[in-house]
């Protein structure tokens, strides 16, 4: 199970004596600066000399500006566990900026730095890291279907050098479509936006197409495939011409990196959207049903801590989320003319007004 531990924050007030010491330290730092960089003593350098510095590689699909809350949750949990960036650990970041084709080169860059562990988010990023190294431990903060994607042998016994956290299986797509149907009882035709290059999502798509949609008497039309960012505009045009009643966007961190464009398109075309990440709803999308990604990234920090202390990644089972959130944006519902039934609103974990 994903840990329920949460970061704790404490505030401190300076005593008069402490304030005096702080002033003296400031004066001393100014003097050291005047002596030049050669006399500076950065914490990282001291840690390296004492042999206590661990190096963590972080491979992100989007950008730090789009995922600051994930990074903060990860770093704060590491801090709680005694791993302080710049003192006894150094975190090397590489960001694909929403372009999956950059992931292999970025993964290779990280491997050349010889980190003690690499943290990834999203299946394509984890695959890129695994292809770059079979020896450095890899902790996936989030992956859709690591078994079908070939990342691990099984959830209970991953084997190899990859472990971490999954956002659970394809059955979630049926639940998302069910919630969308509850929001729009007359729903019969839904557009799909997905990335077929993400191997972990193929089973999600097949489950919705072959099981969930027929059970709810919903037609998936059109089905728009987006593998690269330059294919988004064409996908939008295809969906707009088909005039569906709603939109479903499958889980994929490449698409998540471009959530602003996707949500703007849906709003402009008055399309109610169901999304696999709450960040879409924060950006103005209608609704999402998803695990708490903050908890997943905290969990990734716990696994990094275990690996740095000597546990082999293959001995750490892949964890599934225990908390899922249904989030509805009432402001968006009003803007696109959707009257969300009270029965669904009562089931929501959060309403954005």
N, C-alpha and C positions, 0 to 999 in steps of 0.2 A: 504493500500500500504506500501511497505517497505520504511523506511525513506531513503532519499538521503543525510542525514547529514554525513559529513566526519570529521574524527579527524583532528585537526589542530595542527601543530607543530611550536614551537617558539624557537628561539635561543637567548641566553643571553651572554653578555660580562661582565666580572667582572671589576668593577672599582677598583682603588687602595685601597680605603677604604674597599670595599667588600672583596678584596683579603686578606687584613689584618685580617678581621674578620674570614675568612675561615681558615687562619693559626692558629688563636687562638682557634677556634673550634676543629681543628685537634689535637692540643696539649691537649686540655681538654679531647677529646675522648681517647687519649692515656693514660691519667692519670686515667680516669674512668676504662679503661680496666685493669690497674694494680691493682685496688682495688678489682677486681674479679667480677664474674657474678652476685653476689648478689646485687651489687650496680648499675647494668646496668638498663636502663629505655627504653626497646623496645617500639616502637610506638604502637604495637598491644596491649601490656599490658595496656598502658595508655588509649587506646580507650575503652578497656573492662571495666576499672575502672569507666570511665565516662559514660558508658552505651551506647556508640555510635557505637559499633562494630556490624556489620551485618555479618552473615556467609552465604557463597554461596557454594553449592556443585556442582562440575562439573564432569559429568560422560562421559568419552571419550571412543570411540570404539577402536581407534588405540593407538597412543603414542604421547607424546609431541614433539618428534623429527620429526614426520611425519606431524604434524599439527601446527607448530609454528605460521604460518601466521593467522590461525583462532584464536588462543589464544591471539595473539597480538591485532588483530582487536577488539575482545571482551573486553579485558582489557583496551585498549585505549579509547574505547567508554564509558566504565564505568568511567574512569578517567575524561573524558570530562564532564560527568554528575555529577561529584563531589564524586564518590566512588573510593577511593584510597586504593589499596591492601596494607595491613600492617598498615593503619592509621584508617580508619573507616569501612573497610570490610576485611574479611579473606576468601580467596578462597581455598577450600579443593578439590584437584584433585584425581580422581581415573581413571586409564587407563586399558582397557581390553587387550591391546597389540595385537589387531587383533583376539581375541578369544571370540566370542559371549557368550560361555558358562560360562565365568567369570562374565558377567554383573549382574546376580541376586545377587551374593554375594557382589559385589562392591556397588550395589545400596543399599543393606541392611546396609553396612558399613556407607555409607553417611547418611542414615536416622537416624542411631544411634547417629550421631553427632548433630542431631537436627538443621539443617541449616534453614535459613529463606526461601530459594528457592533453587531448584536443576535445573541445566542446563544440557541438554542432546543433543547428536547429533546422528541422525539415529533412525529409528523406533524400532529396538530391544532394544536399550539402553533406549528409552523412555518407552517402555512396562515394562522393568525391574524396572524402577524407579516407575512407576505407581502401579505395583504389590506390591512394597515395602511400599508405602504410598498413602493414599487417602486424606491426609490432607495437607501435605507440598506442596506448589505451585511448579509446574514443567514447565519450559520453554524449549521447543524443538527448538534448533537452526536450525534444518533441519530434515524434515520427508517427506517421499514420499507420502503417502495417509493416513493421520491420521483418516479420517472418516471410511474407510473400515477396518483399523487396529484396530478400537475400542478405539482409544485414545481420541477422542472428539465426541460430539453429532453432531455437524455441524461446518463448518468453521466460520460462522457468530456468532454462539452462542455455544462455546465449552462446557460450563457447567463444573462441576467437578473441578479438580485441575490442569488440563493440558491445555496449550495454546502454542503459538509460531509461527513457520514458516514452510511452506511446500515448497518442490521443484516443486510443481504443479502436474498435473495429468498424467495419462497413455498416453495421446495424444502425449506427448513428444517423446515416442518411435517411433511413426510413422514418426515424423519429423527427428529423428536421422537416421532411415533407409532410408528415402528419400535423405538425404545429402550423405549417403554412396553410394547410387545408382548413384547420380550425379558425385561422384568422380570416380566410376567404372561403366560406362554405361552398360557393358556386365554382370553385377552382377546378378547371378541367385541362388546362394546357400551360405548361411551364417551360421556360427557356433554361438551358443549362450552360454554364460557363465553367470550363475545366481545362486542366493541363495534362494531356495524355502522356507527356514525357516523364511525369512523376509516377514511377511504377507502383508506389504504395497506394495510389488513388484509383488505379484500374478496378480493383475489387469494389471500391466504394461506388464507382459509376455503374458497374454491372449489377450490383445489389439494387440500386435505385431503379435502373432501367428494367430489370427482369423480375423484381419482386415487389418493391415498395410502390412504384408508380402504378402497375397494374392492379394491385390490391386496393389502391385509393381511387382507381378509375381516372388516372391522370396521364395525359400524353406529354412526353418530353419532346418539345418541338418549339424552336430549333435547338440543336446541340452545337454549341460554338466551341471549337478547340483553340486554345491559345498556348503556344509553346515559347514564344518570344514577345517582348514588349511591342515590337512593331506589328504584331498581329492583332492587337487590341482593337484598333479602329475598325478593321474589317469585321471582327466579331460583333462589335457594337452595331454596325450597319446591318448585319445579318439578323440580329435579334430585333432591331427596330422595324425592319421590313415585315417580319413575321407577326408582329403585334401580339405577343403572348400575354397572359394574364399576370404572370409573376416571373421571378428570376431566382434560380438557385446557383450559388457559387460554391464549388467544391473546395475542400481544404487544400491549400497549397501556399507555401510561403512566398513564392514568386508572385502569385496573384495578390497576396496580402500586401506585398510591398507597393502595389499599385492600387490600393483600395480607394484612394481619393478619386481617381478617374472612374473606377467602376461604380462607386456610389453616386457620383455626379451624373453619370449616364443613366442610372436607374431612376434617380429623382427627376431628371429632365424628361424621361419617358413615362413617368408615373407608374413605375414598375415596383410592386412590393417585392422586397428581396429577403431571402433567407440565407444566412451566412454561417460559416464554420468557425469564425473568430469574432469575439465581441468588438474588436477594434473597428470592424465595419460599421457597427451600430454607433459607436462613438463618433465615427466620421459622418453619420447621417443615414446609414442603412436602416431598414425597418426592424429586423429582428435577427437574433443569433441564438444558437443552442450549442454550447461548447464547454469543454473542461476549463478549469481555471489555469491558464497558462502561467500565471505568477507562481502557483504552487509547483508546477512542473520545473520551472527554472530554479526554484529553491531546492527542489529535489536533486536537480543536476549538480548543484553545489555540494550537497551531502555526498553524492557519489564521487565527486572529484576528491573530496576530503578522504573518503575511504581508500581510493586508489593511491593517493599521495602517501597514505599510511601503510601501503603494502598489499591491499586487497587486489586480486586479479579481476579485470573487467568481466571475464567469462564466468566468474563465480557470483556475480551480482545479477539477480534476476531483473528482467525488464519490467518496470512498474507501469500499471494502468492508473488513470486518474480516478479519484473517488468523489470528486465534486464536479457537477455540471451546472451551468447557469443558463437560464432562458432570459434573455434581455430584449426588451421591446422599446423602441423609440416612438413615443406618442406624438412628438412634434412632427416626425416624418410621416406618421400615419395620417395626421391631419392634413399635411401638405399635399399628399398624393391621393387623398380622398378615401382612406380606408378606415372603417369603423370597427376596430378590433373588439370582438366579443368580450364581455365582462368575465366569462368563464375562463378565457385564456389569460386575461390580465391577472386574475387571481392566482394562476399557476406560475406567473413570471417571478423570477428572483429579483429583477430590477426593472423599473420603468424610468425611462429618460424623458423628462418633460421640458 
